[in-house]
């Protein structure tokens, strides 16, 4: 079949056969061309013209192309959309080759292997991950190729935790084996939105020994080897900047699952999916790209090691106390470029001279930063000692590279005068030659009397003397040798001019070649410093994060939290950090929170819009801030160290997997109830409102009782079911609190203040009035409410009967007494007895819901 195509198309198809899952950018002259299906898809994705060409077959072949010099922009677009691009270049000199020029793929660019361009966000890592499944466990490895970071973990629980880790690191691409379960791949694509790649080669290469020196677990080694083999196979170049693989022990950090991170808006908001309005947005006063990435990593993984938390706190305290030095430090950090990614580009071979100047400027700031920190007496000099200024490298870059070099590294103009003797000689010959030309031009003008005579140059004829035709009569016969005739002028040469031309052009050509060679030598010298630069980057990143905490804490009047092992929460005048920033600080109403062994679970009631959710979120965010080493928004804070945070706040359908709001609510509740310990923090907001009143109330009470009696975690549970407030009589560690509101002239005024005890009413119609529903509708709602309240006062059942609800339906909390002239059937009595005998404390929420459903079926049947 291939024989019907031209040799060039055959070559294209042979290369394409190995890269079926990528767009093949096939180099033809000054363009990258695509053919067949690639051309059709690329023309749509890139919005470029689709054409066709004769390929030797009876039908013309679809074709599209992009200019070589602008290809990076088009590649960025495809990578951003999750595609892969294989770059196929000519690997032979066409001038020295007979027949078809050999072409090979020199690099596969994927969402997880971007080294520069729009695909990289300055303050975010760009991770590529691998997942290897073993019996009962999963090995996950992840690398940021742009910075060289390598990590590996072993997860011994369900695939849900693997999904959570992939979401936490924000993996853009995930490498698996060819037999990886389709169901797992589907979840990775739909939930993580990752590009899936295949790697089955698990051969451990000799080059990996240094990288794997700290990893002894065989399953972890397999996981990282799979990823490394994929990277080396696709990138086809030096990856000397890859750092030794570090093991991440997930249990050494506070666990915050994907749902909770989303609900708490830690790194992005629920609505816009953007950084603005998130906790990360509030905190990010980092001055470097490296510090910004580390800050996000710290937020993703808060500490549970109290010593390490307090070490960070101590440094933050010092930085707060030394305001002027901190301001100087911030100014100097601003001058430090992204050392990690600069080192990555050096190893990758795509660094230019301007990158090296950025590296030089960055290194020149390090001695000053050391001096500032030394004046502060930071941590007895430990951090100061880790700031390696790499003097030898700084010195070389100062001597070698000019301050404002061009972007191109192959056209000269990069290396300083005086750096290399031979280069200086070539430059001297070139400059002297040009001075000689200028002198010759002036001399010939005097001798001939032709003031317009000039010496010019073009690539075809070299240097020449040009005389306009109107002045030809002034030339002596035989003075010059005629070279070219133009419409208005004649061009001449002389033996002496040709001799100088050879000298000048050879000097310039050799100068450019030598400059490129010298630049490569400098780049190779920089390569030797990559480990030192990476260690320096880590130190600068940590300093940047700590000064960020100090800056935020001072500006927003945060306090240093203390920790206790009695599982006490004492927060005085606590605030929601983000809401406080968005609002005018004077308008924000602070609140206290007290929880101890007698107050394990707070049941929060109060009207909608009154601030229940904000109050709950601020407790969680305060704990997270404390455990990353930052100060917290309060006037006093005494906290336990939480191992996990679980939240169920807000309602959202999961349309991708076809799950309703209520199912999402139940899954999130199940996740918390299954995994929480007594050292966890649980926030449940309005659990049960996604189903009917009695079902919802039953589930809410069952969940409360289960957490109270089985788990013992610190829990804040807000609800609009006022009937649940009686639970404080039977559950000793449950306390009622409410968000206060008052009525003034028939209107509700929310005080946003947490007070002891249950709320007295819901104010739902007042909220509807604030939302400006029609006055007629509000009036009618008040009439119906009045009727229902009158009816309720005449009946013994606690819940208000709803329209079209069966009069036989049972209240969850009390068995209704028989009404006059109504007999309770034996069937109903039997069901009531069955309900009385149910032991709710032995049931989980789903069992409670199923039991309730069965009882209801019996009643209706």
Secondary structure, DSSP 8 states (H G I E B T S, - for coil): -GGGS-HHHHHHHHHHTT-TTSEEEEEETTEEEEEHHHHHHHHHHHT---EEE--SSSS-EEEEEEEGGGHHHHHHHHHHTT--EEEEEE-S-GGG--SS--EEEEEEE-TTS--SSTTS-TTS--EEEEEEEETTEEEEEEEETTTTEEEEEEE-S-HHHHHHHHHHHT-SEEEE-TTS-HHHHHHIIIII--EEEE-------GGGTTTTTT---HHHHHHHHHHHHHHHHHH-S--TT----EE--GGGB-EE-HHHHHHHTSSS-TTT-SSTTSHHHHH---SSHHHHHHHHHHHHT-B--HHHHHHHHHHHHHHHH-HHHHHHHHHHHTT---HHHHHHHHHHT---HHHHHHHHHHHHHHHHHHHHHHHHTGGGGHHHHH----HHHHHHHHHHB-TT--S-SSSS--B-TTS-HHHHHHHHHHHHHHHHHHHHHHHHHHHH--TT-EEEEETTTEEEEEEEGGGGGGS-TTSSEEEEE-SSEEEEE-HHHHHHHHHHHHHHHHHHHHHHHHHHHHHHHHHTTHHHHHHHHHHHHHHHHHHHHHHHHHHTT-B--EE-SS--EEEEEE--HHHHHHS-TTT---EEEEE-TT-SEEEEE--TTSSHHHHHHHHHHHHHHHHTT--BSSSEEEE---SEEEEE-S---BTTTTB-HHHHHHHHHHHHHHH--TT-EEEEESTTTTS-HHHHHHHHHHHHHHIIIII--EEEEE-S-GGGGGGGGT-TTEEEEEEEEEEETTEEEEEEEEEES--S---HHHHHHHTT--HHHHHHHHHHHHHHHHHHHHSS-SS---TT--TT---SSS-----TT----HHHHHHHHHHHT--GGG--HHHHHHHHHHHHHHHH-
